[in-house]
């Protein structure tokens, strides 16, 4: 039950984080000062941190999927 709730939370958080990423027209990371720095030199600190957080949440989401699959196989 706990992993199911964690999966729902990580899914919603991952969806929000992916939508915050910068696309062709800019993203929500520009609201936090990423727009000015990205034109001067590469990606901004806000974008790099958003990338890192997204990767961590994605790995946690994947771990929940694998754990739920193992638990369902063991219980059946």
Secondary structure, 3 states (H helix, E strand, C coil): CHHHHHHHHHHHHHHHHHHHCCCCCCCHHHHHCHHHHHHHCCCCHHHHHHHHHHHHHHHHHHHHHHHHHHHHHHHC
